[in-house]
Amino acid sequence: MADDKKTLEDLKDVAVEAATDAEAPVVDAAIEYVQKLDAQGRAYATGKRKDAIARVWIKPGNGTITVNGREEAVYFARPTLRMVIAQAFEVAGRVGQYDVVATVSGGGLSGQAGAVRHGVSKALTHFEPELRSVIKAAGFLTRDARVVERKKYGKAKARRSFQFSKR
């Protein structure tokens, strides 16, 4: 019965022997992404930013961007908003190669531009899966989770108190 007791050293030796005997095959953990297109040959994605939600379709073309049935320059009058949308194409090196059709609802113009950029980035990865690493490294596939904080009761706004009156 005293021979049945094993020390920690004995167990370590057994574990090392088991590890060398069971030469397990190494499985490649890389995920392969495939192209996702609809019946018309377009890639679809949904982008979100603040309260804005954008449905985005891209297809090969000459680079026209249509938002809610209007041209990009008409809908997003500020150049900075147009620049935000174009960032995904610039990082991927695909400026002027895809036509974009987007419908956006909710939020303001800044949030809508961010939502379109998020949707375009996701749609580009659906159309060309090999661009995923470049677009992801730029941070365009991450949904920006910052939203407006809700108003609390007993407060003027989310955190601002009502004005104090001493008398």
WORA-V184746 format. One record per pair of residues at least 12 apart in sequence whose C-alpha atoms are under 8 Angstrom apart, sorted by the first residue. I is the first residue (numbers start at 1). J is the second residue. If there is no record, write none. Layout:
((I & J) (I & J))
This chain:
((33 & 129) (33 & 130) (34 & 126) (34 & 129) (35 & 125) (35 & 126) (35 & 127) (35 & 128) (35 & 129) (36 & 126) (36 & 127) (37 & 126) (37 & 127) (41 & 59) (42 & 57) (42 & 58) (42 & 59) (42 & 127) (43 & 57) (43 & 58) (43 & 59) (43 & 123) (43 & 124) (43 & 126) (43 & 127) (44 & 56) (44 & 57) (44 & 58) (44 & 123) (44 & 126) (45 & 57) (45 & 119) (45 & 120) (45 & 122) (45 & 123) (46 & 118) (46 & 119) (46 & 122) (47 & 114) (47 & 115) (47 & 116) (47 & 117) (47 & 118) (47 & 119) (47 & 120) (47 & 122) (47 & 143) (48 & 112) (48 & 114) (48 & 115) (48 & 116) (48 & 118) (48 & 119) (48 & 143) (48 & 144) (49 & 111) (49 & 112) (49 & 114) (49 & 115) (49 & 118) (49 & 143) (49 & 144) (49 & 145) (49 & 146) (50 & 107) (50 & 111) (50 & 144) (50 & 145) (50 & 146) (50 & 147) (50 & 148) (51 & 106) (51 & 107) (51 & 111) (51 & 147) (52 & 104) (52 & 105) (52 & 106) (52 & 107) (52 & 108) (52 & 111) (52 & 112) (52 & 115) (53 & 104) (53 & 105) (53 & 106) (53 & 112) (53 & 115) (54 & 102) (54 & 103) (54 & 104) (54 & 105) (54 & 112) (54 & 115) (54 & 116) (54 & 119) (55 & 102) (55 & 103) (55 & 104) (55 & 116) (55 & 119) (56 & 100) (56 & 101) (56 & 102) (56 & 103) (56 & 116) (56 & 119) (56 & 120) (56 & 123) (57 & 100) (57 & 101) (57 & 102) (57 & 120) (57 & 123) (58 & 98) (58 & 99) (58 & 100) (58 & 101) (58 & 120) (58 & 123) (58 & 124) (59 & 98) (59 & 99) (59 & 100) (60 & 97) (60 & 98) (60 & 99) (61 & 96) (61 & 97) (61 & 98) (61 & 99) (62 & 96) (62 & 97) (62 & 98) (62 & 99) (63 & 95) (63 & 96) (63 & 97) (63 & 98) (63 & 99) (63 & 100) (64 & 96) (64 & 98) (64 & 99) (64 & 100) (65 & 99) (65 & 100) (65 & 101) (65 & 102) (66 & 100) (66 & 101) (66 & 102) (67 & 101) (67 & 102) (67 & 103) (67 & 104) (68 & 101) (68 & 102) (68 & 103) (68 & 104) (69 & 103) (76 & 109) (76 & 113) (81 & 109) (81 & 110) (81 & 113) (82 & 113) (84 & 113) (84 & 114) (84 & 117) (85 & 113) (85 & 114) (85 & 116) (85 & 117) (85 & 120) (86 & 117) (87 & 117) (88 & 117) (88 & 120) (88 & 121) (88 & 135) (88 & 140) (89 & 121) (91 & 134) (91 & 135) (91 & 138) (92 & 131) (92 & 134) (92 & 135) (100 & 120) (102 & 116) (104 & 116) (117 & 140) (118 & 140) (118 & 141) (118 & 142) (118 & 143) (121 & 135) (121 & 140) (121 & 141) (122 & 141))
